[in-house]
């Protein structure tokens, strides 16, 4: 019975997405073209001509972002859990590389980047990637094939729900995880991606949006959406058996450190690739990304040293990831010294979020997704509102919204716009995640049985063990 109900539910969600997409395509007025180029598009490009150097950089960046999921996130998360759950945790990231890719091909890309209204694109416009080929799409990237842009954005879609898996590690049913991810991508990721980066999206100031929110590489789309959803999952699922009374140390910190290094390297594709060309903006973004990670690693390490008497290796690694998450939205808009300062701030704030806030509210976010990714990117989004520099990205100097000229350089007005973007993302993601979890609970159940959790998810969910004598 439950299986039939799940199939009916999935069919209903799919039909709803298609119906809404057709409706949007029929009712949405034509989006006005703004005079300023998108912040992550080549400012000098005027013709739809493929530039081989740009295309090569985007393809390399796409591979780097995919590497962040596997083996980067697989090793980082896999090393942090107990040995009996390492394969189950790794499987979360591994299976999403396949599952999300299929969703992206069928209708996800179209829902994210197709024409539509302020909240969602038409899922039928690029259905099965129809029309996504070698000719550039001038709205998004005029010097690379449309297909290259699609591939690059797909890698972001893959890693975002994989981040959430860190909060539900060691206790969620595998089939519940798959159903949750499917619904979450349709209801949360695709709409937010469209709102921030899609043509006509509510927060895409350069392509017909109403709120001038700056987010260069996914502070809202990736980190805040996944981080707040992870927190909701942690509260709804409840704590792991024995937490926090029993010690639950990482089973292999070496895995996590290797994963950290792969994440850092891959993040250059994540951020610098978002320039969508091989020009000076990519170089500036690359540098900002690196020095923010440096700043956060140092600030987290020293504050932990002062607080606990010893600097931990895992703490330094967590600081590095926090710095990368913090600079993501600001990477293409701020100078290198400002990026370093943003990283320093992010390291401190995320440290207290992971240690003090988590203890105060007694939730079991297993691998600190909320404290690192959501909190870090909120910090980055807000500081960007004060620090955005037209000398780094000239596209923000003068933009037009509803025929009115305005500037998106650092100011109180831009801080307020960034704050609105953060609130919209938090509210949309949290409320939707809560509803989705209730649907999953009613359909297939959320959590494994106590004896299965005690045995470990490797054996209870996948019938295998990572370590066999």
FIKE-30617 format. One line per field, with one value per residue (C-alpha): x, y, z; chain; residue in one letter; residue number from 1. Coordinates in steps of 0.02 Angstrom, whole numbers. Example, Ala and Ser with C-alpha at 12.3 -4.5 7.8 and 13.67 -1.06 7.14 Angstrom:
% FIKE-30617
xx c(615|684)
yy c(-225|-53)
zz c(390|357)
cadena c(A|A)
residuo c(A|S)
num c(1|2)
% end
This chain:
% FIKE-30617
xx c(0|137|226|67|43|222|201|40|124|272|157|56|210|274|106|96|269|225|55|129|266|143|36|185|238|64|35|205|235|395|540|622|805|914|1057|1184|1256|1232|1367|1440|1439|1579|1547|1628|1534|1411|1391|1346|1515|1598|1768|1871|1968|1807|1729|1883|1881|1696|1717|1864|1765|1618|1733|1804|1631|1583|1744|1681|1541|1644|1768|1772|1611|1606|1772|1738|1570|1620|1765|1660|1533|1557|1629|1463|1385|1524|1456|1279|1344|1451|1305|1203|1323|1359|1178|1136|1262|1148|976|995|1074|918|803|910|902|714|646|759|866|711|628|786|838|688|577|438|382|472|473|494|541|436|483|434|546|703|616|744|869|780|862|1014|1157|1314|1244|1270|1122|1146|1047|1170|1338|1367|1541|1513|1393|1224|1260|1420|1322|1193|1327|1411|1248|1204|1355|1286|1119|1207|1307|1169|1058|1217|1261|1096|1141|1267|1127|1030|1179|1168|980|874|802|883|716|658|816|782|601|646|780|664|531|659|739|571|499|654|810|740|630|767|892|771|734|918|997|856|788|649|687|630|807|899|924|1010|876|709|706|629|753|937|1016|1199|1247|1394|1411|1272|1266|1076|1049|1168|1224|1082|946|1033|1092|923|841|971|924|740|784|886|741|610|714|773|940|1042|1025|1140|1174|1247|1276|1384|1544|1527|1701|1740|1799|1932|1989|2117|1973|1897|2060|2083|1903|1936|2081|1976|1836|1957|2028|1857|1790|1898|1789|1634|1672|1795|1700|1547|1631|1580|1735|1923|1951|2007|1848|1887|2061|1995|1865|1995|2104|1958|1906|2079|2111|1941|1976|2144|2067|1931|2053|2162|2022|1935|2100|2153|1984|1973|2149|2100|1936|1991|2177|2223|2198|2119|2157|1972|1938|2060|1975|1803|1867|1928|1758|1673|1782|1739|1552|1563|1648|1543|1410|1538|1683|1654|1616|1749|1935|2060|2092|1903|1885|2016|1920|1757|1844|1910|1735|1655|1776|1733|1545|1536|1641|1517|1370|1441|1493|1379|1219|1207|1229|1107|964|1012|988|1086|1150|1269|1402|1364|1286|1185|1326|1453|1358|1202|1277|1434|1342|1223|1378|1449|1286|1266|1447|1438|1299|1424|1580|1527|1655|1624|1812|1805|1643|1592|1421|1355|1397|1235|1084|905|751|580|662|747|937|1022|1190|1227|1394|1416|1291|1151|1027|1120|1136|946|926|1045|949|787|868|927|755|665|784|773|583|553|677|626|439|449|567|450|304|409|468|288|244|391|349|171|227|379|432|585|693|763|710|813|890|938|1018|1112|1174|1225|1156|1289|1217|1036|1010|1138|1183|1369|1511|1653|1781|1788|1921)
yy c(0|119|85|126|286|339|309|408|549|556|557|697|804|775|820|975|1033|1008|1094|1242|1258|1264|1389|1500|1496|1552|1689|1766|1933|1960|2002|2170|2161|2259|2364|2289|2118|1979|1988|1822|1852|1924|2112|2135|1997|2063|1914|1732|1663|1515|1562|1401|1462|1506|1339|1244|1334|1297|1113|1102|1195|1076|929|1017|1047|865|817|912|784|631|603|766|765|575|569|722|658|475|503|599|462|300|150|59|202|252|166|228|405|393|318|476|580|441|405|590|604|489|538|726|715|627|756|894|817|785|948|1019|1127|1196|1235|1326|1420|1416|1567|1580|1696|1765|1598|1456|1421|1326|1140|1105|1234|1128|962|821|960|998|1153|1144|1121|1201|1375|1494|1558|1746|1772|1673|1642|1713|1637|1454|1323|1317|1135|1183|1305|1170|1046|1172|1215|1030|1003|1134|1044|880|940|1043|901|801|935|904|721|773|822|659|542|379|374|408|270|263|259|408|501|470|525|678|727|709|820|943|970|1004|1115|1200|1193|1222|1370|1455|1428|1512|1654|1696|1652|1618|1741|1841|1768|1870|1905|1910|2097|2081|1981|2053|2026|2142|2126|2169|2024|1983|1799|1757|1569|1503|1573|1567|1436|1306|1340|1432|1326|1163|1222|1279|1123|1018|1102|1064|883|871|935|826|666|688|643|487|352|395|574|672|556|432|483|473|516|515|345|410|592|558|527|693|788|717|766|941|962|902|1020|1167|1129|1095|1258|1354|1281|1315|1500|1552|1448|1554|1696|1592|1647|1635|1821|1933|1908|1722|1764|1887|1761|1623|1733|1787|1606|1552|1692|1678|1493|1544|1674|1559|1415|1530|1614|1448|1368|1509|1533|1346|1351|1490|1407|1226|1239|1140|1171|1019|961|934|1111|1183|1081|1141|1320|1298|1236|1377|1505|1432|1432|1610|1684|1591|1727|1869|1792|1885|2053|2090|2126|1999|2090|2102|1917|1878|1981|1895|1729|1782|1833|1676|1564|1644|1651|1472|1408|1478|1415|1238|1239|1358|1376|1189|1150|1286|1221|1037|980|840|911|764|844|1028|1072|1217|1289|1289|1308|1406|1519|1545|1597|1710|1800|1810|1873|2012|2069|2071|2200|2318|2269|2242|2332|2394|2394|2204|2180|2332|2258|2310|2495|2537|2425|2457|2387|2435|2577|2647|2659|2599|2540|2374|2426|2409|2517|2508|2490|2341|2265|2275|2191|2052|2031|2011|1877|1783|1791|1731|1584|1537|1546|1456|1316|1288|1285|1177|1056|1038|995|874|784|762|689|569|518|477|384|277|333|437|346|171|59|60|-110|-54|105|5|-118|24|87|-2|-171|-126|-19|-86|-261|-233|-176|-56|-155|-345|-443)
zz c(0|47|-119|-216|-116|-150|-337|-338|-242|-362|-512|-435|-401|-577|-655|-547|-605|-788|-770|-680|-809|-954|-860|-825|-1006|-1059|-930|-894|-982|-1077|-962|-992|-1037|-918|-980|-861|-900|-772|-638|-691|-879|-986|-990|-1160|-1250|-1379|-1497|-1471|-1518|-1432|-1362|-1346|-1194|-1102|-1146|-1089|-921|-893|-935|-815|-683|-708|-674|-520|-448|-478|-389|-238|-222|-268|-196|-97|3|4|98|206|269|265|383|509|547|642|550|543|443|325|168|201|217|62|-34|-6|-110|-235|-281|-300|-441|-539|-472|-484|-657|-722|-643|-718|-891|-891|-820|-684|-796|-879|-712|-657|-814|-929|-957|-830|-692|-540|-450|-574|-753|-878|-858|-1039|-1123|-1112|-1078|-1098|-1140|-1303|-1378|-1263|-1385|-1452|-1482|-1333|-1233|-1233|-1074|-970|-1056|-1231|-1257|-1214|-1283|-1198|-1159|-1065|-958|-923|-869|-755|-668|-652|-540|-419|-418|-375|-225|-142|-79|-42|86|176|200|333|451|437|440|537|559|402|292|121|30|134|84|-100|-89|14|-112|-261|-182|-113|-282|-364|-228|-157|-265|-439|-386|-284|-424|-543|-423|-401|-570|-694|-821|-740|-568|-418|-357|-525|-543|-712|-802|-752|-563|-435|-291|-328|-234|-268|-258|-368|-344|-234|-58|-64|-197|-125|53|139|59|104|275|340|267|357|521|493|455|615|720|636|637|814|890|857|987|1132|1075|1163|1311|1217|1125|936|871|684|630|510|519|381|259|310|287|112|75|141|20|-126|-77|-70|-243|-316|-246|-369|-506|-401|-379|-514|-641|-603|-697|-850|-944|-929|-901|-759|-657|-644|-580|-451|-393|-381|-270|-160|-135|-80|43|125|160|231|345|412|442|546|644|684|737|852|935|966|1037|1156|1204|1225|1252|1096|910|828|652|620|681|555|418|473|469|291|233|329|240|72|109|175|23|-107|-133|-123|-220|-382|-304|-171|-164|-98|68|97|55|186|314|267|294|464|516|447|542|709|682|618|762|887|785|789|972|1067|966|933|1118|1171|1061|1080|901|819|655|638|528|561|395|467|573|431|267|312|445|342|186|282|347|171|95|223|221|31|46|127|30|-153|-260|-438|-467|-454|-551|-653|-694|-523|-542|-631|-659|-708|-621|-687|-781|-626|-617|-459|-398|-313|-239|-51|45|172|30|-41|133|148|-22|31|193|96|-13|142|223|67|48|232|238|73|110|292|265|110|195|342|228|126|282|338|168|174|352|301|145|186|360|398|522|533|677|837|804|627|693|823|691|577|412|309|353|386|230|107|167|166|277|240|339|328|421)
cadena c(A|A|A|A|A|A|A|A|A|A|A|A|A|A|A|A|A|A|A|A|A|A|A|A|A|A|A|A|A|A|A|A|A|A|A|A|A|A|A|A|A|A|A|A|A|A|A|A|A|A|A|A|A|A|A|A|A|A|A|A|A|A|A|A|A|A|A|A|A|A|A|A|A|A|A|A|A|A|A|A|A|A|A|A|A|A|A|A|A|A|A|A|A|A|A|A|A|A|A|A|A|A|A|A|A|A|A|A|A|A|A|A|A|A|A|A|A|A|A|A|A|A|A|A|A|A|A|A|A|A|A|A|A|A|A|A|A|A|A|A|A|A|A|A|A|A|A|A|A|A|A|A|A|A|A|A|A|A|A|A|A|A|A|A|A|A|A|A|A|A|A|A|A|A|A|A|A|A|A|A|A|A|A|A|A|A|A|A|A|A|A|A|A|A|A|A|A|A|A|A|A|A|A|A|A|A|A|A|A|A|A|A|A|A|A|A|A|A|A|A|A|A|A|A|A|A|A|A|A|A|A|A|A|A|A|A|A|A|A|A|A|A|A|A|A|A|A|A|A|A|A|A|A|A|A|A|A|A|A|A|A|A|A|A|A|A|A|A|A|A|A|A|A|A|A|A|A|A|A|A|A|A|A|A|A|A|A|A|A|A|A|A|A|A|A|A|A|A|A|A|A|A|A|A|A|A|A|A|A|A|A|A|A|A|A|A|A|A|A|A|A|A|A|A|A|A|A|A|A|A|A|A|A|A|A|A|A|A|A|A|A|A|A|A|A|A|A|A|A|A|A|A|A|A|A|A|A|A|A|A|A|A|A|A|A|A|A|A|A|A|A|A|A|A|A|A|A|A|A|A|A|A|A|A|A|A|A|A|A|A|A|A|A|A|A|A|A|A|A|A|A|A|A|A|A|A|A|A|A|A|A|A|A|A|A|A|A|A|A|A|A|A|A|A|A|A|A|A|A|A|A|A|A|A|A|A|A|A|A|A|A|A|A|A|A|A|A|A|A|A|A|A|A|A|A|A|A|A|A|A|A|A|A|A|A|A|A|A|A)
residuo c(X|X|X|X|X|X|X|X|X|X|X|X|X|X|X|X|X|X|X|X|X|X|X|X|X|X|X|X|X|X|X|X|X|X|X|X|X|X|X|X|X|X|X|X|X|X|X|X|X|X|X|X|X|X|X|X|X|X|X|X|X|X|X|X|X|X|X|X|X|X|X|X|X|X|X|X|X|X|X|X|X|X|X|X|X|X|X|X|X|X|X|X|X|X|X|X|X|X|X|X|X|X|X|X|X|X|X|X|X|X|X|X|X|X|X|X|X|X|X|X|X|X|X|X|X|X|X|X|X|X|X|X|X|X|X|X|X|X|X|X|X|X|X|X|X|X|X|X|X|X|X|X|X|X|X|X|X|X|X|X|X|X|X|X|X|X|X|X|X|X|X|X|X|X|X|X|X|X|X|X|X|X|X|X|X|X|X|X|X|X|X|X|X|X|X|X|X|X|X|X|X|X|X|X|X|X|X|X|X|X|X|X|X|X|X|X|X|X|X|X|X|X|X|X|X|X|X|X|X|X|X|X|X|X|X|X|X|X|X|X|X|X|X|X|X|X|X|X|X|X|X|X|X|X|X|X|X|X|X|X|X|X|X|X|X|X|X|X|X|X|X|X|X|X|X|X|X|X|X|X|X|X|X|X|X|X|X|X|X|X|X|X|X|X|X|X|X|X|X|X|X|X|X|X|X|X|X|X|X|X|X|X|X|X|X|X|X|X|X|X|X|X|X|X|X|X|X|X|X|X|X|X|X|X|X|X|X|X|X|X|X|X|X|X|X|X|X|X|X|X|X|X|X|X|X|X|X|X|X|X|X|X|X|X|X|X|X|X|X|X|X|X|X|X|X|X|X|X|X|X|X|X|X|X|X|X|X|X|X|X|X|X|X|X|X|X|X|X|X|X|X|X|X|X|X|X|X|X|X|X|X|X|X|X|X|X|X|X|X|X|X|X|X|X|X|X|X|X|X|X|X|X|X|X|X|X|X|X|X|X|X|X|X|X|X|X|X|X|X|X|X|X|X|X|X|X|X|X|X|X|X|X|X|X|X|X|X|X|X)
num c(1|2|3|4|5|6|7|8|9|10|11|12|13|14|15|16|17|18|19|20|21|22|23|24|25|26|27|28|29|30|31|32|33|34|35|36|37|38|39|40|41|42|43|44|45|46|47|48|49|50|51|52|53|54|55|56|57|58|59|60|61|62|63|64|65|66|67|68|69|70|71|72|73|74|75|76|77|78|79|80|81|82|83|84|85|86|87|88|89|90|91|92|93|94|95|96|97|98|99|100|101|102|103|104|105|106|107|108|109|110|111|112|113|114|115|116|117|118|119|120|121|122|123|124|125|126|127|128|129|130|131|132|133|134|135|136|137|138|139|140|141|142|143|144|145|146|147|148|149|150|151|152|153|154|155|156|157|158|159|160|161|162|163|164|165|166|167|168|169|170|171|172|173|174|175|176|177|178|179|180|181|182|183|184|185|186|187|188|189|190|191|192|193|194|195|196|197|198|199|200|201|202|203|204|205|206|207|208|209|210|211|212|213|214|215|216|217|218|219|220|221|222|223|224|225|226|227|228|229|230|231|232|233|234|235|236|237|238|239|240|241|242|243|244|245|246|247|248|249|250|251|252|253|254|255|256|257|258|259|260|261|262|263|264|265|266|267|268|269|270|271|272|273|274|275|276|277|278|279|280|281|282|283|284|285|286|287|288|289|290|291|292|293|294|295|296|297|298|299|300|301|302|303|304|305|306|307|308|309|310|311|312|313|314|315|316|317|318|319|320|321|322|323|324|325|326|327|328|329|330|331|332|333|334|335|336|337|338|339|340|341|342|343|344|345|346|347|348|349|350|351|352|353|354|355|356|357|358|359|360|361|362|363|364|365|366|367|368|369|370|371|372|373|374|375|376|377|378|379|380|381|382|383|384|385|386|387|388|389|390|391|392|393|394|395|396|397|398|399|400|401|402|403|404|405|406|407|408|409|410|411|412|413|414|415|416|417|418|419|420|421|422|423|424|425|426|427|428|429|430|431|432|433|434|435|436|437|438|439|440|441|442|443|444|445|446|447|448|449|450|451|452|453|454|455|456|457|458|459|460|461|462|463|464|465|466|467|468|469)
% end
